[in-house]
Amino acid sequence: MNEHGIPVSIMTCSVNDLANRLTGCDVILSTAQVAFDPGIPVFDGLPLLTGVGEEELLEDLQKTIQEITEKD
């Protein structure tokens, strides 16, 4: 996101703790299944680990973050 001038803040947590950590979050990027509707966009982070589909994921993530930022 830095390459595109999009400031981000990253917070890490377990999926079990996710529901308690959503305050202030705009998107979720997870390598595990999120089994509830958090009310914000959820992205599958597996492509960042495997490299398969990584560019598409980053493009989708960038687009979504830009849309959220423009609304604020």
mmCIF file of the N, C-alpha and C atoms, coordinates in Angstrom:
data_MODEL
# 
_entry.id   MODEL 
# 
loop_
_atom_site.group_PDB 
_atom_site.id 
_atom_site.type_symbol 
_atom_site.label_atom_id 
_atom_site.label_alt_id 
_atom_site.label_comp_id 
_atom_site.label_asym_id 
_atom_site.label_entity_id 
_atom_site.label_seq_id 
_atom_site.pdbx_PDB_ins_code 
_atom_site.Cartn_x 
_atom_site.Cartn_y 
_atom_site.Cartn_z 
_atom_site.occupancy 
_atom_site.B_iso_or_equiv 
_atom_site.pdbx_formal_charge 
_atom_site.auth_seq_id 
_atom_site.auth_comp_id 
_atom_site.auth_asym_id 
_atom_site.auth_atom_id 
_atom_site.pdbx_PDB_model_num 
ATOM 1   N N  . MET A 1 1  ? 0.813   -1.176  0.000  1.00 0.00 ? 1  MET A N  1 
ATOM 2   C CA . MET A 1 1  ? 0.000   0.000   0.000  1.00 0.00 ? 1  MET A CA 1 
ATOM 3   C C  . MET A 1 1  ? 0.868   1.257   0.000  1.00 0.00 ? 1  MET A C  1 
ATOM 4   N N  . ASN A 1 2  ? 2.039   1.143   0.620  1.00 0.00 ? 2  ASN A N  1 
ATOM 5   C CA . ASN A 1 2  ? 2.948   2.294   0.631  1.00 0.00 ? 2  ASN A CA 1 
ATOM 6   C C  . ASN A 1 2  ? 3.318   2.741   -0.779 1.00 0.00 ? 2  ASN A C  1 
ATOM 7   N N  . GLU A 1 3  ? 3.483   1.787   -1.693 1.00 0.00 ? 3  GLU A N  1 
ATOM 8   C CA . GLU A 1 3  ? 3.840   2.117   -3.076 1.00 0.00 ? 3  GLU A CA 1 
ATOM 9   C C  . GLU A 1 3  ? 2.777   2.969   -3.752 1.00 0.00 ? 3  GLU A C  1 
ATOM 10  N N  . HIS A 1 4  ? 1.545   2.883   -3.267 1.00 0.00 ? 4  HIS A N  1 
ATOM 11  C CA . HIS A 1 4  ? 0.435   3.617   -3.857 1.00 0.00 ? 4  HIS A CA 1 
ATOM 12  C C  . HIS A 1 4  ? 0.029   4.820   -3.009 1.00 0.00 ? 4  HIS A C  1 
ATOM 13  N N  . GLY A 1 5  ? 0.831   5.133   -2.007 1.00 0.00 ? 5  GLY A N  1 
ATOM 14  C CA . GLY A 1 5  ? 0.552   6.286   -1.164 1.00 0.00 ? 5  GLY A CA 1 
ATOM 15  C C  . GLY A 1 5  ? -0.653  6.098   -0.256 1.00 0.00 ? 5  GLY A C  1 
ATOM 16  N N  . ILE A 1 6  ? -0.946  4.853   0.080  1.00 0.00 ? 6  ILE A N  1 
ATOM 17  C CA . ILE A 1 6  ? -2.089  4.559   0.937  1.00 0.00 ? 6  ILE A CA 1 
ATOM 18  C C  . ILE A 1 6  ? -1.564  4.217   2.327  1.00 0.00 ? 6  ILE A C  1 
ATOM 19  N N  . PRO A 1 7  ? -1.788  5.098   3.290  1.00 0.00 ? 7  PRO A N  1 
ATOM 20  C CA . PRO A 1 7  ? -1.317  4.798   4.642  1.00 0.00 ? 7  PRO A CA 1 
ATOM 21  C C  . PRO A 1 7  ? -2.171  3.706   5.275  1.00 0.00 ? 7  PRO A C  1 
ATOM 22  N N  . VAL A 1 8  ? -1.524  2.739   5.889  1.00 0.00 ? 8  VAL A N  1 
ATOM 23  C CA . VAL A 1 8  ? -2.227  1.661   6.574  1.00 0.00 ? 8  VAL A CA 1 
ATOM 24  C C  . VAL A 1 8  ? -1.620  1.432   7.946  1.00 0.00 ? 8  VAL A C  1 
ATOM 25  N N  . SER A 1 9  ? -2.432  0.921   8.810  1.00 0.00 ? 9  SER A N  1 
ATOM 26  C CA . SER A 1 9  ? -1.986  0.486   10.124 1.00 0.00 ? 9  SER A CA 1 
ATOM 27  C C  . SER A 1 9  ? -2.377  -0.978  10.219 1.00 0.00 ? 9  SER A C  1 
ATOM 28  N N  . ILE A 1 10 ? -1.460  -1.812  10.632 1.00 0.00 ? 10 ILE A N  1 
ATOM 29  C CA . ILE A 1 10 ? -1.697  -3.250  10.668 1.00 0.00 ? 10 ILE A CA 1 
ATOM 30  C C  . ILE A 1 10 ? -1.755  -3.728  12.113 1.00 0.00 ? 10 ILE A C  1 
ATOM 31  N N  . MET A 1 11 ? -2.775  -4.521  12.393 1.00 0.00 ? 11 MET A N  1 
ATOM 32  C CA . MET A 1 11 ? -2.934  -5.124  13.700 1.00 0.00 ? 11 MET A CA 1 
ATOM 33  C C  . MET A 1 11 ? -3.038  -6.628  13.487 1.00 0.00 ? 11 MET A C  1 
ATOM 34  N N  . THR A 1 12 ? -2.385  -7.403  14.293 1.00 0.00 ? 12 THR A N  1 
ATOM 35  C CA . THR A 1 12 ? -2.472  -8.853  14.163 1.00 0.00 ? 12 THR A CA 1 
ATOM 36  C C  . THR A 1 12 ? -3.187  -9.435  15.379 1.00 0.00 ? 12 THR A C  1 
ATOM 37  N N  . CYS A 1 13 ? -3.893  -10.518 15.123 1.00 0.00 ? 13 CYS A N  1 
ATOM 38  C CA . CYS A 1 13 ? -4.557  -11.237 16.208 1.00 0.00 ? 13 CYS A CA 1 
ATOM 39  C C  . CYS A 1 13 ? -4.971  -12.603 15.696 1.00 0.00 ? 13 CYS A C  1 
ATOM 40  N N  . SER A 1 14 ? -5.387  -13.455 16.592 1.00 0.00 ? 14 SER A N  1 
ATOM 41  C CA . SER A 1 14 ? -5.896  -14.762 16.197 1.00 0.00 ? 14 SER A CA 1 
ATOM 42  C C  . SER A 1 14 ? -7.332  -14.602 15.712 1.00 0.00 ? 14 SER A C  1 
ATOM 43  N N  . VAL A 1 15 ? -7.805  -15.561 14.938 1.00 0.00 ? 15 VAL A N  1 
ATOM 44  C CA . VAL A 1 15 ? -9.194  -15.523 14.480 1.00 0.00 ? 15 VAL A CA 1 
ATOM 45  C C  . VAL A 1 15 ? -10.136 -15.591 15.676 1.00 0.00 ? 15 VAL A C  1 
ATOM 46  N N  . ASN A 1 16 ? -9.763  -16.331 16.696 1.00 0.00 ? 16 ASN A N  1 
ATOM 47  C CA . ASN A 1 16 ? -10.597 -16.436 17.892 1.00 0.00 ? 16 ASN A CA 1 
ATOM 48  C C  . ASN A 1 16 ? -10.772 -15.093 18.590 1.00 0.00 ? 16 ASN A C  1 
ATOM 49  N N  . ASP A 1 17 ? -9.787  -14.226 18.492 1.00 0.00 ? 17 ASP A N  1 
ATOM 50  C CA . ASP A 1 17 ? -9.829  -12.921 19.150 1.00 0.00 ? 17 ASP A CA 1 
ATOM 51  C C  . ASP A 1 17 ? -10.357 -11.818 18.227 1.00 0.00 ? 17 ASP A C  1 
ATOM 52  N N  . LEU A 1 18 ? -10.584 -12.149 16.977 1.00 0.00 ? 18 LEU A N  1 
ATOM 53  C CA . LEU A 1 18 ? -10.945 -11.143 15.976 1.00 0.00 ? 18 LEU A CA 1 
ATOM 54  C C  . LEU A 1 18 ? -12.187 -10.335 16.343 1.00 0.00 ? 18 LEU A C  1 
ATOM 55  N N  . ALA A 1 19 ? -13.237 -10.992 16.788 1.00 0.00 ? 19 ALA A N  1 
ATOM 56  C CA . ALA A 1 19 ? -14.487 -10.290 17.111 1.00 0.00 ? 19 ALA A CA 1 
ATOM 57  C C  . ALA A 1 19 ? -14.275 -9.209  18.170 1.00 0.00 ? 19 ALA A C  1 
ATOM 58  N N  . ASN A 1 20 ? -13.299 -9.392  19.032 1.00 0.00 ? 20 ASN A N  1 
ATOM 59  C CA . ASN A 1 20 ? -13.022 -8.423  20.099 1.00 0.00 ? 20 ASN A CA 1 
ATOM 60  C C  . ASN A 1 20 ? -12.074 -7.311  19.667 1.00 0.00 ? 20 ASN A C  1 
ATOM 61  N N  . ARG A 1 21 ? -11.540 -7.401  18.447 1.00 0.00 ? 21 ARG A N  1 
ATOM 62  C CA . ARG A 1 21 ? -10.522 -6.445  18.010 1.00 0.00 ? 21 ARG A CA 1 
ATOM 63  C C  . ARG A 1 21 ? -10.947 -5.633  16.786 1.00 0.00 ? 21 ARG A C  1 
ATOM 64  N N  . LEU A 1 22 ? -12.224 -5.619  16.440 1.00 0.00 ? 22 LEU A N  1 
ATOM 65  C CA . LEU A 1 22 ? -12.680 -4.971  15.215 1.00 0.00 ? 22 LEU A CA 1 
ATOM 66  C C  . LEU A 1 22 ? -12.773 -3.448  15.290 1.00 0.00 ? 22 LEU A C  1 
ATOM 67  N N  . THR A 1 23 ? -12.807 -2.888  16.470 1.00 0.00 ? 23 THR A N  1 
ATOM 68  C CA . THR A 1 23 ? -12.926 -1.438  16.609 1.00 0.00 ? 23 THR A CA 1 
ATOM 69  C C  . THR A 1 23 ? -11.789 -0.734  15.870 1.00 0.00 ? 23 THR A C  1 
ATOM 70  N N  . GLY A 1 24 ? -12.152 0.139   14.956 1.00 0.00 ? 24 GLY A N  1 
ATOM 71  C CA . GLY A 1 24 ? -11.167 0.893   14.200 1.00 0.00 ? 24 GLY A CA 1 
ATOM 72  C C  . GLY A 1 24 ? -10.651 0.188   12.960 1.00 0.00 ? 24 GLY A C  1 
ATOM 73  N N  . CYS A 1 25 ? -11.122 -1.022  12.691 1.00 0.00 ? 25 CYS A N  1 
ATOM 74  C CA . CYS A 1 25 ? -10.674 -1.759  11.509 1.00 0.00 ? 25 CYS A CA 1 
ATOM 75  C C  . CYS A 1 25 ? -11.567 -1.454  10.310 1.00 0.00 ? 25 CYS A C  1 
ATOM 76  N N  . ASP A 1 26 ? -10.951 -1.350  9.144  1.00 0.00 ? 26 ASP A N  1 
ATOM 77  C CA . ASP A 1 26 ? -11.689 -1.102  7.905  1.00 0.00 ? 26 ASP A CA 1 
ATOM 78  C C  . ASP A 1 26 ? -11.785 -2.348  7.039  1.00 0.00 ? 26 ASP A C  1 
ATOM 79  N N  . VAL A 1 27 ? -10.780 -3.222  7.106  1.00 0.00 ? 27 VAL A N  1 
ATOM 80  C CA . VAL A 1 27 ? -10.772 -4.472  6.352  1.00 0.00 ? 27 VAL A CA 1 
ATOM 81  C C  . VAL A 1 27 ? -10.075 -5.540  7.187  1.00 0.00 ? 27 VAL A C  1 
ATOM 82  N N  . ILE A 1 28 ? -10.345 -6.783  6.825  1.00 0.00 ? 28 ILE A N  1 
ATOM 83  C CA . ILE A 1 28 ? -9.674  -7.923  7.457  1.00 0.00 ? 28 ILE A CA 1 
ATOM 84  C C  . ILE A 1 28 ? -8.940  -8.689  6.372  1.00 0.00 ? 28 ILE A C  1 
ATOM 85  N N  . LEU A 1 29 ? -7.697  -8.999  6.637  1.00 0.00 ? 29 LEU A N  1 
ATOM 86  C CA . LEU A 1 29 ? -6.884  -9.841  5.761  1.00 0.00 ? 29 LEU A CA 1 
ATOM 87  C C  . LEU A 1 29 ? -6.487  -11.039 6.605  1.00 0.00 ? 29 LEU A C  1 
ATOM 88  N N  . SER A 1 30 ? -7.045  -12.205 6.296  1.00 0.00 ? 30 SER A N  1 
ATOM 89  C CA . SER A 1 30 ? -6.869  -13.367 7.157  1.00 0.00 ? 30 SER A CA 1 
ATOM 90  C C  . SER A 1 30 ? -6.413  -14.585 6.372  1.00 0.00 ? 30 SER A C  1 
ATOM 91  N N  . THR A 1 31 ? -5.532  -15.349 6.975  1.00 0.00 ? 31 THR A N  1 
ATOM 92  C CA . THR A 1 31 ? -5.113  -16.619 6.369  1.00 0.00 ? 31 THR A CA 1 
ATOM 93  C C  . THR A 1 31 ? -5.965  -17.768 6.887  1.00 0.00 ? 31 THR A C  1 
ATOM 94  N N  . ALA A 1 32 ? -6.904  -17.479 7.783  1.00 0.00 ? 32 ALA A N  1 
ATOM 95  C CA . ALA A 1 32 ? -7.829  -18.486 8.313  1.00 0.00 ? 32 ALA A CA 1 
ATOM 96  C C  . ALA A 1 32 ? -9.254  -18.066 7.973  1.00 0.00 ? 32 ALA A C  1 
ATOM 97  N N  . GLN A 1 33 ? -10.172 -19.004 8.029  1.00 0.00 ? 33 GLN A N  1 
ATOM 98  C CA . GLN A 1 33 ? -11.569 -18.706 7.730  1.00 0.00 ? 33 GLN A CA 1 
ATOM 99  C C  . GLN A 1 33 ? -12.170 -17.855 8.844  1.00 0.00 ? 33 GLN A C  1 
ATOM 100 N N  . VAL A 1 34 ? -12.832 -16.773 8.454  1.00 0.00 ? 34 VAL A N  1 
ATOM 101 C CA . VAL A 1 34 ? -13.563 -15.940 9.401  1.00 0.00 ? 34 VAL A CA 1 
ATOM 102 C C  . VAL A 1 34 ? -14.997 -16.453 9.376  1.00 0.00 ? 34 VAL A C  1 
ATOM 103 N N  . ALA A 1 35 ? -15.427 -17.092 10.465 1.00 0.00 ? 35 ALA A N  1 
ATOM 104 C CA . ALA A 1 35 ? -16.686 -17.822 10.497 1.00 0.00 ? 35 ALA A CA 1 
ATOM 105 C C  . ALA A 1 35 ? -17.891 -16.981 10.910 1.00 0.00 ? 35 ALA A C  1 
ATOM 106 N N  . PHE A 1 36 ? -17.734 -15.669 10.923 1.00 0.00 ? 36 PHE A N  1 
ATOM 107 C CA . PHE A 1 36 ? -18.849 -14.788 11.255 1.00 0.00 ? 36 PHE A CA 1 
ATOM 108 C C  . PHE A 1 36 ? -18.782 -13.577 10.337 1.00 0.00 ? 36 PHE A C  1 
ATOM 109 N N  . ASP A 1 37 ? -19.868 -12.831 10.266 1.00 0.00 ? 37 ASP A N  1 
ATOM 110 C CA . ASP A 1 37 ? -19.899 -11.631 9.434  1.00 0.00 ? 37 ASP A CA 1 
ATOM 111 C C  . ASP A 1 37 ? -19.417 -10.448 10.263 1.00 0.00 ? 37 ASP A C  1 
ATOM 112 N N  . PRO A 1 38 ? -18.212 -9.955  10.006 1.00 0.00 ? 38 PRO A N  1 
ATOM 113 C CA . PRO A 1 38 ? -17.689 -8.855  10.807 1.00 0.00 ? 38 PRO A CA 1 
ATOM 114 C C  . PRO A 1 38 ? -18.244 -7.491  10.394 1.00 0.00 ? 38 PRO A C  1 
ATOM 115 N N  . GLY A 1 39 ? -18.953 -7.454  9.280  1.00 0.00 ? 39 GLY A N  1 
ATOM 116 C CA . GLY A 1 39 ? -19.524 -6.187  8.824  1.00 0.00 ? 39 GLY A CA 1 
ATOM 117 C C  . GLY A 1 39 ? -18.555 -5.311  8.052  1.00 0.00 ? 39 GLY A C  1 
ATOM 118 N N  . ILE A 1 40 ? -17.362 -5.827  7.784  1.00 0.00 ? 40 ILE A N  1 
ATOM 119 C CA . ILE A 1 40 ? -16.367 -5.126  6.973  1.00 0.00 ? 40 ILE A CA 1 
ATOM 120 C C  . ILE A 1 40 ? -15.803 -6.121  5.968  1.00 0.00 ? 40 ILE A C  1 
ATOM 121 N N  . PRO A 1 41 ? -15.171 -5.629  4.889  1.00 0.00 ? 41 PRO A N  1 
ATOM 122 C CA . PRO A 1 41 ? -14.628 -6.554  3.887  1.00 0.00 ? 41 PRO A CA 1 
ATOM 123 C C  . PRO A 1 41 ? -13.579 -7.504  4.473  1.00 0.00 ? 41 PRO A C  1 
ATOM 124 N N  . VAL A 1 42 ? -13.670 -8.772  4.074  1.00 0.00 ? 42 VAL A N  1 
ATOM 125 C CA . VAL A 1 42 ? -12.720 -9.796  4.507  1.00 0.00 ? 42 VAL A CA 1 
ATOM 126 C C  . VAL A 1 42 ? -11.991 -10.324 3.275  1.00 0.00 ? 42 VAL A C  1 
ATOM 127 N N  . PHE A 1 43 ? -10.672 -10.328 3.327  1.00 0.00 ? 43 PHE A N  1 
ATOM 128 C CA . PHE A 1 43 ? -9.842  -10.818 2.231  1.00 0.00 ? 43 PHE A CA 1 
ATOM 129 C C  . PHE A 1 43 ? -9.085  -12.057 2.679  1.00 0.00 ? 43 PHE A C  1 
ATOM 130 N N  . ASP A 1 44 ? -8.981  -13.026 1.776  1.00 0.00 ? 44 ASP A N  1 
ATOM 131 C CA . ASP A 1 44 ? -8.220  -14.246 2.019  1.00 0.00 ? 44 ASP A CA 1 
ATOM 132 C C  . ASP A 1 44 ? -6.740  -13.940 1.821  1.00 0.00 ? 44 ASP A C  1 
ATOM 133 N N  . GLY A 1 45 ? -5.952  -14.055 2.869  1.00 0.00 ? 45 GLY A N  1 
ATOM 134 C CA . GLY A 1 45 ? -4.533  -13.730 2.809  1.00 0.00 ? 45 GLY A CA 1 
ATOM 135 C C  . GLY A 1 45 ? -3.641  -14.849 2.298  1.00 0.00 ? 45 GLY A C  1 
ATOM 136 N N  . LEU A 1 46 ? -4.217  -16.000 1.979  1.00 0.00 ? 46 LEU A N  1 
ATOM 137 C CA . LEU A 1 46 ? -3.417  -17.133 1.517  1.00 0.00 ? 46 LEU A CA 1 
ATOM 138 C C  . LEU A 1 46 ? -2.527  -16.802 0.316  1.00 0.00 ? 46 LEU A C  1 
ATOM 139 N N  . PRO A 1 47 ? -2.987  -16.006 -0.660 1.00 0.00 ? 47 PRO A N  1 
ATOM 140 C CA . PRO A 1 47 ? -2.100  -15.671 -1.779 1.00 0.00 ? 47 PRO A CA 1 
ATOM 141 C C  . PRO A 1 47 ? -0.794  -14.985 -1.358 1.00 0.00 ? 47 PRO A C  1 
ATOM 142 N N  . LEU A 1 48 ? -0.803  -14.301 -0.245 1.00 0.00 ? 48 LEU A N  1 
ATOM 143 C CA . LEU A 1 48 ? 0.438   -13.673 0.225  1.00 0.00 ? 48 LEU A CA 1 
ATOM 144 C C  . LEU A 1 48 ? 1.432   -14.715 0.727  1.00 0.00 ? 48 LEU A C  1 
ATOM 145 N N  . LEU A 1 49 ? 0.918   -15.862 1.151  1.00 0.00 ? 49 LEU A N  1 
ATOM 146 C CA . LEU A 1 49 ? 1.798   -16.938 1.610  1.00 0.00 ? 49 LEU A CA 1 
ATOM 147 C C  . LEU A 1 49 ? 2.280   -17.812 0.460  1.00 0.00 ? 49 LEU A C  1 
ATOM 148 N N  . THR A 1 50 ? 1.404   -18.036 -0.529 1.00 0.00 ? 50 THR A N  1 
ATOM 149 C CA . THR A 1 50 ? 1.741   -18.950 -1.625 1.00 0.00 ? 50 THR A CA 1 
ATOM 150 C C  . THR A 1 50 ? 2.278   -18.234 -2.859 1.00 0.00 ? 50 THR A C  1 
ATOM 151 N N  . GLY A 1 51 ? 1.947   -16.963 -3.006 1.00 0.00 ? 51 GLY A N  1 
ATOM 152 C CA . GLY A 1 51 ? 2.324   -16.219 -4.200 1.00 0.00 ? 51 GLY A CA 1 
ATOM 153 C C  . GLY A 1 51 ? 1.328   -16.386 -5.342 1.00 0.00 ? 51 GLY A C  1 
ATOM 154 N N  . VAL A 1 52 ? 0.424   -17.352 -5.240 1.00 0.00 ? 52 VAL A N  1 
ATOM 155 C CA . VAL A 1 52 ? -0.569  -17.602 -6.279 1.00 0.00 ? 52 VAL A CA 1 
ATOM 156 C C  . VAL A 1 52 ? -1.736  -16.642 -6.078 1.00 0.00 ? 52 VAL A C  1 
ATOM 157 N N  . GLY A 1 53 ? -1.905  -15.714 -7.020 1.00 0.00 ? 53 GLY A N  1 
ATOM 158 C CA . GLY A 1 53 ? -2.979  -14.731 -6.929 1.00 0.00 ? 53 GLY A CA 1 
ATOM 159 C C  . GLY A 1 53 ? -2.625  -13.521 -6.081 1.00 0.00 ? 53 GLY A C  1 
ATOM 160 N N  . GLU A 1 54 ? -1.356  -13.378 -5.758 1.00 0.00 ? 54 GLU A N  1 
ATOM 161 C CA . GLU A 1 54 ? -0.918  -12.288 -4.881 1.00 0.00 ? 54 GLU A CA 1 
ATOM 162 C C  . GLU A 1 54 ? -1.207  -10.914 -5.491 1.00 0.00 ? 54 GLU A C  1 
ATOM 163 N N  . GLU A 1 55 ? -0.877  -10.723 -6.755 1.00 0.00 ? 55 GLU A N  1 
ATOM 164 C CA . GLU A 1 55 ? -1.093  -9.417  -7.389 1.00 0.00 ? 55 GLU A CA 1 
ATOM 165 C C  . GLU A 1 55 ? -2.572  -9.044  -7.409 1.00 0.00 ? 55 GLU A C  1 
ATOM 166 N N  . GLU A 1 56 ? -3.433  -10.019 -7.720 1.00 0.00 ? 56 GLU A N  1 
ATOM 167 C CA . GLU A 1 56 ? -4.873  -9.762  -7.756 1.00 0.00 ? 56 GLU A CA 1 
ATOM 168 C C  . GLU A 1 56 ? -5.386  -9.376  -6.373 1.00 0.00 ? 56 GLU A C  1 
ATOM 169 N N  . LEU A 1 57 ? -4.919  -10.093 -5.357 1.00 0.00 ? 57 LEU A N  1 
ATOM 170 C CA . LEU A 1 57 ? -5.318  -9.775  -3.988 1.00 0.00 ? 57 LEU A CA 1 
ATOM 171 C C  . LEU A 1 57 ? -4.912  -8.357  -3.630 1.00 0.00 ? 57 LEU A C  1 
ATOM 172 N N  . LEU A 1 58 ? -3.668  -7.996  -3.913 1.00 0.00 ? 58 LEU A N  1 
ATOM 173 C CA . LEU A 1 58 ? -3.188  -6.666  -3.564 1.00 0.00 ? 58 LEU A CA 1 
ATOM 174 C C  . LEU A 1 58 ? -3.953  -5.578  -4.316 1.00 0.00 ? 58 LEU A C  1 
ATOM 175 N N  . GLU A 1 59 ? -4.298  -5.840  -5.571 1.00 0.00 ? 59 GLU A N  1 
ATOM 176 C CA . GLU A 1 59 ? -5.088  -4.877  -6.335 1.00 0.00 ? 59 GLU A CA 1 
ATOM 177 C C  . GLU A 1 59 ? -6.479  -4.711  -5.737 1.00 0.00 ? 59 GLU A C  1 
ATOM 178 N N  . ASP A 1 60 ? -7.125  -5.823  -5.387 1.00 0.00 ? 60 ASP A N  1 
ATOM 179 C CA . ASP A 1 60 ? -8.455  -5.764  -4.773 1.00 0.00 ? 60 ASP A CA 1 
ATOM 180 C C  . ASP A 1 60 ? -8.410  -5.061  -3.423 1.00 0.00 ? 60 ASP A C  1 
ATOM 181 N N  . LEU A 1 61 ? -7.393  -5.359  -2.651 1.00 0.00 ? 61 LEU A N  1 
ATOM 182 C CA . LEU A 1 61 ? -7.226  -4.738  -1.338 1.00 0.00 ? 61 LEU A CA 1 
ATOM 183 C C  . LEU A 1 61 ? -7.010  -3.236  -1.487 1.00 0.00 ? 61 LEU A C  1 
ATOM 184 N N  . GLN A 1 62 ? -6.154  -2.847  -2.431 1.00 0.00 ? 62 GLN A N  1 
ATOM 185 C CA . GLN A 1 62 ? -5.895  -1.436  -2.685 1.00 0.00 ? 62 GLN A CA 1 
ATOM 186 C C  . GLN A 1 62 ? -7.178  -0.707  -3.094 1.00 0.00 ? 62 GLN A C  1 
ATOM 187 N N  . LYS A 1 63 ? -7.923  -1.291  -4.001 1.00 0.00 ? 63 LYS A N  1 
ATOM 188 C CA . LYS A 1 63 ? -9.158  -0.672  -4.481 1.00 0.00 ? 63 LYS A CA 1 
ATOM 189 C C  . LYS A 1 63 ? -10.144 -0.478  -3.328 1.00 0.00 ? 63 LYS A C  1 
ATOM 190 N N  . THR A 1 64 ? -10.306 -1.489  -2.516 1.00 0.00 ? 64 THR A N  1 
ATOM 191 C CA . THR A 1 64 ? -11.245 -1.417  -1.400 1.00 0.00 ? 64 THR A CA 1 
ATOM 192 C C  . THR A 1 64 ? -10.816 -0.367  -0.384 1.00 0.00 ? 64 THR A C  1 
ATOM 193 N N  . ILE A 1 65 ? -9.535  -0.331  -0.049 1.00 0.00 ? 65 ILE A N  1 
ATOM 194 C CA . ILE A 1 65 ? -9.043  0.654   0.914  1.00 0.00 ? 65 ILE A CA 1 
ATOM 195 C C  . ILE A 1 65 ? -9.208  2.068   0.363  1.00 0.00 ? 65 ILE A C  1 
ATOM 196 N N  . GLN A 1 66 ? -8.941  2.265   -0.919 1.00 0.00 ? 66 GLN A N  1 
ATOM 197 C CA . GLN A 1 66 ? -9.128  3.584   -1.525 1.00 0.00 ? 66 GLN A CA 1 
ATOM 198 C C  . GLN A 1 66 ? -10.595 4.002   -1.467 1.00 0.00 ? 66 GLN A C  1 
ATOM 199 N N  . GLU A 1 67 ? -11.519 3.078   -1.753 1.00 0.00 ? 67 GLU A N  1 
ATOM 200 C CA . GLU A 1 67 ? -12.945 3.392   -1.691 1.00 0.00 ? 67 GLU A CA 1 
ATOM 201 C C  . GLU A 1 67 ? -13.352 3.777   -0.272 1.00 0.00 ? 67 GLU A C  1 
ATOM 202 N N  . ILE A 1 68 ? -12.856 3.070   0.709  1.00 0.00 ? 68 ILE A N  1 
ATOM 203 C CA . ILE A 1 68 ? -13.166 3.382   2.103  1.00 0.00 ? 68 ILE A CA 1 
ATOM 204 C C  . ILE A 1 68 ? -12.607 4.745   2.478  1.00 0.00 ? 68 ILE A C  1 
ATOM 205 N N  . THR A 1 69 ? -11.367 5.013   2.061  1.00 0.00 ? 69 THR A N  1 
ATOM 206 C CA . THR A 1 69 ? -10.715 6.275   2.377  1.00 0.00 ? 69 THR A CA 1 
ATOM 207 C C  . THR A 1 69 ? -11.455 7.453   1.749  1.00 0.00 ? 69 THR A C  1 
ATOM 208 N N  . GLU A 1 70 ? -11.939 7.275   0.518  1.00 0.00 ? 70 GLU A N  1 
ATOM 209 C CA . GLU A 1 70 ? -12.654 8.347   -0.159 1.00 0.00 ? 70 GLU A CA 1 
ATOM 210 C C  . GLU A 1 70 ? -13.985 8.662   0.510  1.00 0.00 ? 70 GLU A C  1 
ATOM 211 N N  . LYS A 1 71 ? -14.603 7.685   1.157  1.00 0.00 ? 71 LYS A N  1 
ATOM 212 C CA . LYS A 1 71 ? -15.869 7.902   1.858  1.00 0.00 ? 71 LYS A CA 1 
ATOM 213 C C  . LYS A 1 71 ? -15.669 8.744   3.108  1.00 0.00 ? 71 LYS A C  1 
ATOM 214 N N  . ASP A 1 72 ? -14.494 8.601   3.745  1.00 0.00 ? 72 ASP A N  1 
ATOM 215 C CA . ASP A 1 72 ? -14.209 9.324   4.997  1.00 0.00 ? 72 ASP A CA 1 
ATOM 216 C C  . ASP A 1 72 ? -13.868 10.729  4.721  1.00 0.00 ? 72 ASP A C  1 
# 
